[in-house]
Amino acid sequence: MNDNLLKKEYVIENQNSIVRFYKKNKTSIFSIIFLLFIFFASFSYYFYSKEKKELFLSDRYIDAKIYLENGDNDKAIKILKEIILSNNKTYSPLSLFLLLDKKLINDNKQLSSMFEHILNNNKFEDEIKNLIIFKKVLFQSNFINESELLEATKPLINKETFWKPHALLLLGDYFVSKKEFFKAKEFYLQILSLKNLSRNIYEKAAFQLSLISDE
């Protein structure tokens, strides 16, 4: 009997303690609940907005390709430029690559600026970023000078990356086109010294070296 009474008193005391704690900290409790609600609501809205924006850009990219198929290049160019400036790590690079592949813009300065905008305003995984840098270098190799080209390829050739041999091959081919065979040979030999190299790249470098040796 006494045990039951003690248990009841213990329960009542605990309940009273909870009530006193609630009354004393009621404002803080409601503030925490409100902040948690705002946090989760904002979190959900962020991902909803991100997904909605991704779908919108996907539709706009498809619209641009349809305009190109129908010969309406001006509308396609306008949409692709908008997507580039939207700073989306998927569709911004794809839009720029489409502009390049279809040769829709002839202004090299404008295209170079688009590359810089994409690289400076998006967070890419390392190899995706290196791909964009290589695309930029490949495009610019047609009009920039030797020192500018060497500087542009530094992010690729000064570290171990999938795109390093591609950049070295590009530099070798560049110097061959300038008939500077000694410089070209230096880059081709670097390719042959690399390990785990793509057979295709290796064969291209070896073939170019064989041509240089005949000069």
N, C-alpha and C positions, 0 to 999 in steps of 0.2 A: 504493500500500500504506500509506504513511504517512498519506495523507488519510483512508483508511478507519479507521485506528487512532485518528486524532484525532477523527473523528466519533463513534466508539464511546465514547471517553473523555468527549466532550462530553455525549452522551446519558446516560451513567452518572452524570456529575457533576450533571446536571439532576435526574435521578431521586433521587439522594442528597439534593439540596437540598430537593426536595419532601418526601421522607421526614422530613428533619430539621425542616422547617417544620411538618409535620403533628404530629410528636411534641411539638414545643415548644408548639404552639397547639391541641392536640387538644381540650382543655376548652372553649376559646373557640369552636372550630368547631362542636362538638356543641351548645353553648349557642345559637349563631346559628341552626343548623338547627332546633333545638327551638322557638325563638321564632318562626321563620318558619312552622313547622307550626301552632303555636298561633294565629298571626295569621290564616292562611288558613282554618283550621278555624272560628275564631270568626266570620270574615267570612261564610263559607258558612252557618253556623248562624244568623247574624243575618238574612240574607235569606230563609232557609228559614222561620224563625219569623215574620218579617214577612208573608211570603206566606200562611202558614198562618193567622195572625191575621186577615188581610184576608178570606180565604175564610170563616172562622168568622163574622166580623161580617156578611158578605154573607148568609150563611145565616140568621143571627139577624134581620136586617132583613126578609128575605123571610118568616120566621116571624111577625114582628110584623104585616106586611100581611095575612097569611092570617088571623091572629086577628081583625083588624079586619073583614075580609070576613065572618067568621063571627059577628060581634057580641060577641066576647070582648075588650072594650076594656081591662079591667084587666090581662090578661096582655100585651097589646100595649104598654100604657104602661110596664109594668115592664121589658120588653125594650128599648124605645126609650130609657128612662132609662139603662140599663146601657150601651148603645152610646154615648150622649152622653158618659158618664164614661170611656169607654175611650180617649178622646183620639185618635180616628182622623180624619184631615183629610177623608176622603171620607164615611164613614157617620155620623159624629157630627153634622155639619150637616144631612145628609139626614134623620136621625131627629128632630132638632128641628123642621125644616120640616114633617115629617109630623105631629108633635104639634100644630103651629100650624094647618096646613091642615084637619085633622080636628077641631079645637077639642076636643082630648082633655083639656086642662088649663085650668082657669079662673083659676088663681092667677097673676096678673101678675107678682108678685114672684119666684115660683119660675121662671117662664119667662125673666124678665130675667136671673136668676142663671145659667140654663143658657146663655144667649147669652154672658155674660161668661166663663163657664168655657171654652166652645169657643174664643173669641177669645184667651184668655190661655194656653191650653194646647196650641195647635196652630200650626204654621208654614204659612201659606197664601201662595200667590202673591198679589200686590197686588190684582188685580181680584176674586179670589175672596173675599179678606178684605173688600173694599169691598162686595161683594154681601151678605155676612153682616151687615155694619154697617148697610147700607140696610134689610135685612129687620128688623133689631132696631129701627131708628128707625121704620119703618113700623108695626110692632107697638106700640111704646111711644107713638106719636103719639095714640093713643086715650085715654091716661090721664095722661101727664106734662104739666107746665106749660110755658109758652112758653120760659122761660130754659133749662129742661132739654132741650127739643127743639132749641133753637138750639145748645146745647153738644154734643148728640149728633150733629148733622149736620156739625159742623166738619171732621171727618176727610174728608168727602166734598166739601164746597163750597169748601174752602180749597186744593184742588189739582186738577190736571187729571186727571179719571178718567171712565170711561164712566158712572159713577153720579152724577156731579155734577148734570146736568140733571134727573135723576129726583128727587134730593134737593131741588133748587130748586122743582120742581113740587109736591112734597109740602109744602114750607113755604108756598108760595103758596096751595095748597088749604086748608091748616090755617088760615091767617089769613082766608080767605074764609069758612070755617065759623064763625069768630069775629066775622064782619062787620067785620074790620079791613082794609078794602079798600086803604088807602094802603100798608100793610105788604105786603099780598099783591101789589100792583102792582110793588113793588120787586123781588120775586123772579121774577115773570113776565118783567119787562124784562131781567133778567140772563140768563134762558134765551134770549131773542131775540138777545142780543148774542154768544152763543157760536157758534163756527165748527164746521163739519162735524157739524151737529146732526141727530139723527133727525127726519125729517119729522113723524112722529106726535107727538113731544114738542113740536115747534115749533107745530104746529096746536093742540094742547091749550092751550099757554100763550097763543097769540093769541086763541083762543076765550074763555078766561077773562078776558083783558084786555077784550075786547069787552063781556062781561057786566058787568064792573066799571064801565066807562065809562057804562053805562046806569043805574047805581045813583044 
